[in-house]
Amino acid sequence: MGSGQLSSVPLPRSFFDRPSHEVAPDLLGRVLVHGPVAVRLTEVEAYGGPGEDPAAHTYRGRTPRNAVMFGPPGHLYVYFTYGMHFCTNLVCLPEGHGSAVLLRAGEVVAGLDEARARRSGGARAVTDRDLARGPARLAVVLGLLREHNGLDAIAEAAPPLSDAAPPLSDAAPLLPGAAAEPFAPGRSSDQAALRALDHADEPGCGPGCEPGCGPGCEHGLDQAAGHRLTGVPHGAAAVLVGRPADPDSIRSGPRTGISTAKDTPWRFWIDGDPTVSPYRPHVPRRRNAAATSVGGAPRS
């Protein structure tokens, strides 16, 4: 797993105001926070818009189920699949386009105790590596369910840094009109548009906290780094700068388990990261003629 400092500066909405296959590799190493748990993303998949990507939920247009994908960028699109799992996406492109990035895997970097508790329902113990190793597992550790579909993950309304708190980065406050142009990694104006998110001066960092607890709080959250990363309002979500993946470590290939547009190389992951889920190509289900005939039995 990665090492080094994680920035709790939130990403601006303009970061997501681009095609999903451009946003996806840039999301690797970023941190998604929801409640007391934060996950650093290590594997994602891009899905295009109507008429563009046959594998996307929006390929045939807008429906009640996929309506959030046509909304503003930076919102969560959470859907139920296989009758038992939720999966989480981040909406891309301006309103009306219908595109998103599926969050496939990540490393829990804050709220480990809560994440372990959420994944401990089975008889087998879950290793920390496997806590969010797969899209359904990632949604579970972050506590994302149907009611979170449409939740805004942009922290543009976050309070300014406390005067007493040390700065987390040299980013300046959001400039007027900065989010109106597409985000360009490395462009100074967009780097300046990133605003710090820090609640170290609030009278408690989460459920069970004592008034006045600070960065070293141990009342339910991980210590210093976890306190900063999970300092978002209760019930809110935020995507933070985190620790972007080294471009040389990013790999791409076909998306996992889809039957259409299966060769489109829009799955992106951090090479060598143990939390990346195993790739599995689509395997069509075949009816066994012997098994479906009267008195027949499947062939071995």
C-alpha positions as CSV (number, residue, x, y, z in Angstrom):
1,M,0.0,0.0,0.0
2,G,1.0,3.6,-0.5
3,S,3.0,5.7,2.0
4,G,3.3,9.4,2.6
5,Q,1.1,12.3,3.6
6,L,-2.6,12.5,2.5
7,S,-4.0,15.9,1.7
8,S,-7.4,16.7,3.0
9,V,-7.9,19.5,0.5
10,P,-11.2,18.9,-1.4
11,L,-11.4,18.6,-5.1
12,P,-13.5,21.3,-6.9
13,R,-16.5,20.4,-9.0
14,S,-14.5,21.4,-12.2
15,F,-12.3,18.3,-11.6
16,F,-15.3,16.1,-12.6
17,D,-16.5,18.4,-15.4
18,R,-14.6,16.3,-18.0
19,P,-15.1,13.0,-19.9
20,S,-15.1,10.1,-17.5
21,H,-12.1,8.4,-19.1
22,E,-10.1,11.5,-18.3
23,V,-11.4,11.8,-14.8
24,A,-10.9,8.1,-14.0
25,P,-7.1,7.8,-13.9
26,D,-6.9,11.2,-12.1
27,L,-9.1,9.7,-9.3
28,L,-6.5,7.1,-8.4
29,G,-5.0,8.1,-5.1
30,R,-7.8,10.5,-4.2
31,V,-9.8,9.9,-1.0
32,L,-13.5,9.5,-0.7
33,V,-14.9,10.3,2.7
34,H,-18.3,9.5,4.0
35,G,-19.0,9.7,7.7
36,P,-16.1,8.3,9.8
37,V,-14.6,6.3,7.0
38,A,-12.2,7.4,4.3
39,V,-11.0,5.3,1.4
40,R,-8.0,6.1,-0.9
41,L,-9.1,4.9,-4.4
42,T,-6.9,2.4,-6.1
43,E,-9.1,1.0,-8.9
44,V,-11.8,2.7,-11.0
45,E,-13.7,2.2,-14.3
46,A,-15.0,4.9,-16.7
47,Y,-18.4,4.7,-18.4
48,G,-19.5,7.0,-21.2
49,G,-22.7,8.7,-22.1
50,P,-25.9,7.9,-24.1
51,G,-25.2,6.3,-27.5
52,E,-21.5,6.3,-26.8
53,D,-20.8,3.4,-24.4
54,P,-23.0,0.2,-24.7
55,A,-21.8,-0.9,-21.2
56,A,-23.1,2.3,-19.5
57,H,-26.4,2.5,-17.7
58,T,-27.1,5.6,-19.8
59,Y,-26.5,4.1,-23.2
60,R,-30.2,4.1,-24.1
61,G,-31.0,7.4,-22.4
62,R,-32.4,8.8,-19.2
63,T,-34.5,6.7,-16.9
64,P,-35.6,7.1,-13.3
65,R,-32.9,4.7,-12.2
66,N,-30.0,6.5,-13.9
67,A,-31.3,10.1,-13.6
68,V,-28.5,11.1,-11.2
69,M,-25.9,10.4,-13.9
70,F,-27.5,13.2,-15.9
71,G,-27.2,15.6,-13.0
72,P,-24.3,18.0,-12.0
73,P,-20.8,16.5,-11.9
74,G,-19.4,15.4,-8.5
75,H,-22.5,13.7,-7.2
76,L,-22.7,10.1,-6.1
77,Y,-24.6,7.7,-8.3
78,V,-25.4,4.7,-6.1
79,Y,-27.2,1.7,-7.6
80,F,-28.4,-1.7,-6.5
81,T,-27.1,-4.7,-8.4
82,Y,-27.6,-8.5,-8.4
83,G,-30.3,-8.1,-5.8
84,M,-27.9,-7.8,-3.0
85,H,-25.1,-5.2,-3.5
86,F,-24.7,-1.4,-3.9
87,C,-22.1,0.1,-6.1
88,T,-20.9,3.7,-6.1
89,N,-20.0,6.1,-9.0
90,L,-19.0,9.7,-9.3
91,V,-20.8,11.7,-12.0
92,C,-18.8,13.4,-14.7
93,L,-19.3,16.0,-17.4
94,P,-21.9,18.9,-17.2
95,E,-25.5,18.3,-16.4
96,G,-27.4,16.4,-19.0
97,H,-24.5,14.3,-20.4
98,G,-25.0,11.0,-18.4
99,S,-21.5,9.8,-17.6
100,A,-19.7,8.5,-14.5
101,V,-16.8,6.6,-13.0
102,L,-17.4,3.4,-11.0
103,L,-15.3,3.1,-7.8
104,R,-14.0,-0.4,-7.8
105,A,-11.5,-0.7,-5.0
106,G,-9.5,1.2,-2.4
107,E,-7.5,1.3,0.8
108,V,-9.2,2.3,4.0
109,V,-7.1,5.2,5.4
110,A,-9.4,6.4,8.2
111,G,-12.1,4.8,10.3
112,L,-10.6,1.3,10.2
113,D,-12.5,0.1,13.3
114,E,-15.9,1.2,11.7
115,A,-14.9,-0.3,8.3
116,R,-14.0,-3.6,10.0
117,A,-17.2,-3.7,11.9
118,R,-19.2,-3.1,8.7
119,R,-17.5,-6.0,6.9
120,S,-17.5,-8.5,9.8
121,G,-20.9,-10.0,9.2
122,G,-19.6,-13.2,7.7
123,A,-18.0,-16.1,9.6
124,R,-14.6,-15.4,8.1
125,A,-12.4,-12.6,9.3
126,V,-11.7,-9.9,6.7
127,T,-8.2,-8.7,6.2
128,D,-7.6,-4.9,6.0
129,R,-6.4,-5.4,2.4
130,D,-9.8,-6.9,1.4
131,L,-12.0,-4.3,3.3
132,A,-12.7,-2.3,0.1
133,R,-11.3,-4.6,-2.5
134,G,-14.2,-4.6,-4.9
135,P,-17.1,-2.2,-5.7
136,A,-19.7,-3.7,-3.4
137,R,-17.2,-4.0,-0.5
138,L,-16.1,-0.3,-1.0
139,A,-19.8,0.8,-0.8
140,V,-20.2,-1.3,2.4
141,V,-17.2,0.2,4.3
142,L,-18.3,3.7,3.3
143,G,-21.8,3.0,4.5
144,L,-23.3,4.0,1.1
145,L,-26.8,2.8,0.4
146,R,-29.8,3.6,-1.9
147,E,-30.6,6.8,0.1
148,H,-27.2,8.2,-0.8
149,N,-27.9,8.2,-4.5
150,G,-27.5,11.8,-5.6
151,L,-25.4,12.9,-2.6
152,D,-23.1,15.8,-3.5
153,A,-19.4,14.8,-3.0
154,I,-18.1,18.3,-3.5
155,A,-17.1,20.2,-0.4
156,E,-17.4,23.7,-1.9
157,A,-19.4,24.9,1.1
158,A,-16.8,23.8,3.6
159,P,-15.8,26.3,6.3
160,P,-12.4,28.0,6.0
161,L,-9.3,26.8,7.8
162,S,-9.2,27.7,11.5
163,D,-6.6,30.3,12.4
164,A,-5.3,28.0,15.0
165,A,-4.9,25.0,12.7
166,P,-1.8,24.5,10.6
167,P,-2.4,24.7,6.9
168,L,-2.8,21.4,5.1
169,S,-1.6,22.8,1.8
170,D,-0.6,26.1,0.2
171,A,-3.9,26.1,-1.8
172,A,-5.7,29.5,-1.9
173,P,-9.5,29.9,-1.5
174,L,-11.7,29.2,-4.4
175,L,-11.4,32.0,-7.0
176,P,-14.6,33.5,-8.5
177,G,-15.4,31.7,-11.7
178,A,-12.6,29.1,-11.2
179,A,-15.0,26.2,-11.5
180,A,-16.5,27.5,-14.8
181,E,-13.7,26.0,-16.9
182,P,-12.8,22.3,-17.3
183,F,-10.3,21.2,-14.7
184,A,-6.7,20.9,-15.9
185,P,-4.3,19.0,-13.6
186,G,-1.2,21.1,-13.1
187,R,-2.8,24.4,-14.2
188,S,-2.0,27.0,-11.5
189,S,-5.5,28.5,-11.5
190,D,-7.1,25.1,-10.8
191,Q,-4.6,24.3,-8.2
192,A,-5.4,27.6,-6.6
193,A,-9.1,26.7,-6.7
194,L,-8.7,23.8,-4.3
195,R,-9.9,24.9,-0.8
196,A,-8.8,23.4,2.4
197,L,-11.3,21.4,4.5
198,D,-10.5,21.3,8.2
199,H,-12.7,21.0,11.2
200,A,-10.0,20.8,13.9
201,D,-11.6,23.8,15.7
202,E,-15.0,22.2,16.1
203,P,-16.2,21.0,19.5
204,G,-16.0,17.4,18.7
205,C,-14.9,15.2,15.8
206,G,-17.6,12.6,15.7
207,P,-20.0,10.5,17.7
208,G,-18.8,9.9,21.2
209,C,-16.2,12.7,21.1
210,E,-15.6,15.1,24.0
211,P,-15.8,18.9,23.5
212,G,-12.5,20.4,22.5
213,C,-10.9,17.2,21.2
214,G,-8.2,17.9,18.7
215,P,-6.0,16.2,16.0
216,G,-4.9,13.6,18.5
217,C,-8.5,12.5,19.3
218,E,-9.0,8.8,19.9
219,H,-12.8,8.9,20.5
220,G,-14.0,6.8,17.6
221,L,-11.8,8.1,14.7
222,D,-8.3,7.2,13.7
223,Q,-5.7,9.6,15.0
224,A,-4.3,12.9,13.4
225,A,-4.6,11.9,9.8
226,G,-8.0,10.2,10.2
227,H,-9.3,13.2,12.1
228,R,-8.4,15.6,9.3
229,L,-9.6,13.2,6.5
230,T,-13.0,12.6,8.1
231,G,-13.7,16.2,9.1
232,V,-16.8,16.6,7.0
233,P,-20.3,17.3,8.3
234,H,-22.2,14.2,9.4
235,G,-24.1,12.6,6.5
236,A,-22.0,14.4,3.9
237,A,-19.4,13.1,1.5
238,A,-16.3,14.7,0.0
239,V,-13.6,13.7,-2.5
240,L,-10.2,14.9,-1.3
241,V,-6.9,15.4,-3.1
242,G,-5.4,12.6,-1.0
243,R,-2.1,11.3,-2.5
244,P,-2.4,11.2,-6.3
245,A,-1.0,8.1,-7.9
246,D,2.4,8.3,-9.6
247,P,1.5,8.4,-13.4
248,D,4.1,5.8,-14.1
249,S,2.2,3.4,-11.7
250,I,-1.2,3.7,-13.5
251,R,-2.3,0.9,-15.7
252,S,-5.4,0.5,-17.9
253,G,-7.2,-2.4,-19.5
254,P,-10.7,-3.8,-20.3
255,R,-13.4,-3.3,-17.7
256,T,-14.4,-6.2,-15.4
257,G,-17.2,-8.6,-16.1
258,I,-19.0,-6.7,-18.9
259,S,-20.4,-8.3,-22.1
260,T,-20.6,-5.3,-24.3
261,A,-17.7,-2.9,-25.3
262,K,-15.6,-5.4,-23.4
263,D,-12.4,-4.4,-25.0
264,T,-12.6,-0.7,-24.1
265,P,-9.6,0.0,-21.9
266,W,-11.4,2.2,-19.4
267,R,-10.5,0.3,-16.2
268,F,-7.6,2.0,-14.4
269,W,-5.7,0.9,-11.4
270,I,-2.5,1.4,-9.4
271,D,0.0,-1.2,-10.4
272,G,1.2,-3.4,-7.6
273,D,-1.3,-2.1,-5.0
274,P,-2.7,-5.1,-3.0
275,T,-6.2,-3.6,-2.6
276,V,-6.9,-3.7,-6.4
277,S,-9.5,-6.3,-7.2
278,P,-8.7,-9.2,-9.5
279,Y,-9.7,-8.8,-13.1
280,R,-12.4,-11.2,-14.3
281,P,-13.7,-11.1,-17.9
282,H,-17.4,-11.7,-18.7
283,V,-18.3,-15.3,-18.9
284,P,-21.6,-15.9,-20.6
285,R,-24.1,-18.2,-19.0
286,R,-24.9,-21.2,-21.1
287,R,-28.0,-23.3,-20.9
288,N,-27.1,-27.0,-20.6
289,A,-29.3,-28.9,-23.1
290,A,-28.9,-32.1,-21.1
291,A,-29.9,-30.5,-17.9
292,T,-33.0,-28.8,-19.3
293,S,-34.5,-32.0,-21.0
294,V,-36.9,-34.1,-19.1
295,G,-35.0,-36.5,-16.8
296,G,-31.7,-35.1,-18.0
297,A,-28.7,-34.4,-15.9
298,P,-25.9,-31.9,-16.4
299,R,-22.8,-33.2,-18.1
300,S,-19.6,-33.0,-16.0
